[in-house]
Amino acid sequence: MLITSERPAATRPTLTTTVAKEYVHRAALSEVFLTGWNKVGPDTFTVSAQWPRSHSFYVPEHGMHDPLLLCETVRQTFPLLTHVAYNVPFGYQLSWSRFQFAVNPQALRMERTPADLQIHAVFSDIRYHKQLPAMMTMHLEVVRNDSLVAMVSTRFGCHSPAVYQRMRAGRSDVAEIFAGAPQPPEPVSRSSVGRLRKQDIVLSPTEERRRWQLRVDTSHPVLFDHAVDHIPGMLLLEAVRQACNATQPLGRSTMPISMDISFNRYVEFGEPCWIEAEAVDTAEASAERRTIRVNALQGGVFAFNGTAEVMDIAAL
């Protein structure tokens, strides 16, 4: 006689899934890196995440996870927590004001399994409007296997549909603006920015050294996972990374180990945006480690100002 019984609870596997894609403002489930969250104190949370061993855009190189995968993971963290912990409704727009990170390169080394992360997030300097946050600062520590991966700080705004419409001054028709985005110009060479696919290159050459036109390809499946009415912040961070690479001697591979970016205004589709880069002399500068200043200029105004510290892969 065959007798079946339910598996004892102690032997059941722990089941893991991603958070709902709507919480992180993504259309594709495959682009969701967060797997859960918990509140651990007033304005203090723990978020879990997993990085894949392979990704079409955040490409692992030299046995290391891409630091910009960290940036996208953080970008997903603040909409998740504003929605689930602070009751910000869907339809509100979030906008970066400041973004800073510094990574421990050794903790980015790939292993034989995906990287499971714990993100410890603390919110501060919260400004409320009608019982909902209008501006917040978030400090994060990202940990992997009890080792610190990165320290991150970001400040961002939460805008109701009515406020956002006023801010955008007639530019809030997402479908029309996105459909009307111009075709991207020709890219710089693949080798100059360390990208193998033309689609992934976000800089176009100009006649001036260390000055490029921002290249915006709205068909990109990761950078433009869904329609938007302005150029997204992750594309701008990629422009910083590629500008840093383009300032290096050809053939030298570098990794951004820190960035400090101030976002001053939205970058629009309808007019050229110019990316400028120059080396910065610092006490820590060396042949293996250097700081690059990167600015974006659109319509005669600085859209963002930033610095990035890069390190030679060979030195890691």
N, C-alpha and C positions, 0 to 999 in steps of 0.2 A: 504494500500500500504506500503510495507516494504522498508524503505530507510536506506541504510548503508552509513556511512561516515568514513573517516580515523580518527583514534584516534588523538586528539590534541597533538601537539608536547610536550607540557608541561607534559603530563601524560605518555609519553613513558619511559620505564625503561632505566637506563644506562646499556649498554651492556659491559660485561667484558670477556676477553679471555686471554690465556697465550701468551707470545711471541713465535715466531717460535722456535721449539726445536733445529733447527740447530744453532741458535744464542748462545745457552747455552751449546752446545756440548753434547746433550743427544739424545738417540735413542727413548726413551719412552715418549710419551706426558704426561703420568701420573706423571713423575718425574720432570716436569717443574714447578717451583714455582714463576717465574716472570710473571707479567701481563702487564707491560708497562714501558715506560721511557719518560723523557723530558729533554731537555737541558735548564738550567736556567742561565747559565753564562759561561765565558771562562773556559773550563776544569771542569765544575761543572754541575751535573746532579741529577735528582730525578728518582728513580726506584721504581715501586710499586711491591709488592709481596703478596702472600697469603700462609699461612701455613694450611694444613689440620688438622682436629682434630684427625685423625688416620693415621698412616703410617706403612708399613710393617717392615721398618728398623729403621727409626728415631722414635722410639716408645715413645709416651708420657707416663710418669710415675709420680705417686704421684700428678696428676693434673697439671703437668708442661710440656710445650713443650721441646723437646730435644735440648740442646744447639748446638749439631752438625748439627741440621737442619738449624741453623743460618749459620754455616760454609758452608754448601752446597749452601745456598741461596747466600752467598757472592761469592762462587766459580762460580756460574752462572752469577753473575753480571759483573765480569771483561771480560769474552768473549763477553757477550752481548754488552757492551759499546765499547770495542775495535773494534768490527765489525761495529756497526751502527753509532758510533760517530767519530771513527778514521780511518775508511775505511780499517781495516786490513782484507785481503782476507781470505776466507775459505781455509783451507789447511795449514794455519800457526799454529804453535804449541805454546801454552802458558805454561810457567813453573814457579812454585812458587819459590821464593828465601827466603822470610820471610813472616810469617803470625802471626798476633797478634789479640787477641780479649779479651774483658772483657764484661760480661753480667750483667744486673740487674736482679737477679733471680725472683723478684716479678713481673716483666713485662712478664715473661714466663708463668704465670699462664693461664690455659686454660679457655675459656668461652664457652658459648653455641653455638657459631658460629665460623667458621674458623677465624684465626688471619690475619687481613689485615695490611700490613706494608708499611711504606714509608722509603726508603733508600736514604739518602743524600750523594752523592759521589763526592769527589774532587780529581782530579788527579794532581800530582806534580812530579818534578824531571824526566821529560820525556826526554829520549834520543832517537833521531830520526836517522834512517838510510834510505836514499833514500825516504824521505818524509813520512815514516811510523815509528811508535814507535817501538823501539827495547827493551826498558826497561822502566817501569813505576812504580810509587807508587800510591796507591789508599787509601784514608782515607774515612771512612764511619761512619755515624751515622744512626742507625736503630731505627725507632720510631713506636710506636703502640698506638693509641688513645691519642696522644700528650705526651706519656710517653717514655722516653729513654729506649730502650731494650738493646742496645749494642753499644760499640765503637769498630771499627775494623780498622786495618792498614795492608796492604799487598803490597809487592813488587814482580813484576813478569816480565818475559821476553817474547817477541813475536818473534818467530823464523820462517823465511821463510823455505820452504821445503829444499832448498839447504843447508842453515845453519844448520837446524836440522839434516840432513843426516850426515854432517861433525861432529856435536856434538855427534851423536850416534855411530859413528865409526863402521858402519856395522851392527848396531842393529835396523835399521829402517824398516825392513820387518815385518810389524805389524801382518799379518796373520800367518806367519811362527812362529814368536816368541810367539804369543798368543796361538797358537795350541800346541806348545811345552812346555808350562808351566807345571811343575811337579804337581802331585796330592798333595793336602794339607795333612800335617801330622795330627795326632789325636789332638783334642783341649784340652785345660784346662777344668776344670769343669765349668758348667754353673753358678753355684752360686758364683764362685770366681771372675767372670768378670761382673756379672749382666746381662747376656744374656740368654734368654729362648731357643733359637734355636741354634743347633749345627752349622748351616750354617753361623750364624752371628758372631761366635767367631773367632778372628783373632790372637790369641796367642796359641802356643803349648808348653807344659811343657818341662823343661830341668832339669838336676840334680842340678842346681844352684838356690839358692833362689833369687827371684826378677830378674831372667833372663829367657827369653822365646825366642822361635823361632817364627818369624812372620809366621802366617798361612794364606796362600793365596788361596782362592777358587774362581777360575775364572768363575765358574758357578753361582756365586751370582748375582741375577738380578738387584740389585741396585748399589753395588760397582763396578760391571763390566757390566754396561748398554750397552757397546759396546767394541769391541776388542781394545786393546792398547798394546804398546810395552814395557811398564814398569809398575810398581806397582803404582796406582794412589794415589794422595795426600790425598784424603778423607779416604782411607783405612789406611794410616799412622796416620791420626788424630784419627781414631777409635782405633788404636793400643795404642796410648797415653792414651786415655780414659780408655781402658780396663786394661792397665798396672797400672794406678792409682787405679782402683777398686781392682786389685789383691794385692795391697800393704796394703789394709785396713783389719781390723779384719773381719772375716767372719760374714755376716749378717748386716754389716753397709752399708747403701746406701748413695752414694755420687753423687754429680753433679759437672762437671767441670764448673767453673765460669770464668776462664780465661786460655788462653794458649799463649805461645810465642815460636814459632817454627822457626828454621833456617834450610832450606833445602840445603844441601851441594852438593848432587849428586843424580842422579836417582837411585832408588832401582830396581834391576833387578830380573827377574823371576828365572834365572838359578842357583843361589847359595843361601845358607841360609842367612837370615838376622836376627840378634839377637837384641832383645829389652831388654834394661836394665833400671831399675827404682830404685830410692832411694829418701828418704825423705830429704827435705832441711830445715835447721833451719833458720827461719826468725823471725823478731820482731813481725809479725802479726800472727804467728802460734798459734793455740789453739786446744782444743779438737775437735772443730767443723769445723775448717778451717785450711788447711795445704797445703804446696807446695811440689810437687813431680817433681824431675828431671827425664826426660825420654830421652834416647839416642837410636839410631839405628846404629848398626855396621854391615857392609857387606864388605867382602874382606879385613878386617883389617883397614877399613876407616869408619869414622863416616858419615853415609848417612844423618842423621839429628840430631840436638841437640835441646832439648826443655825443658820447664818447664810448669807445669799446676797447677793451684790452684783449689782445690776441697773443697766443703762444704757439710757437712752432711745434707741430706734432712730433717731430723727431726728438724734442726735448722732454717729452712726457714719459 
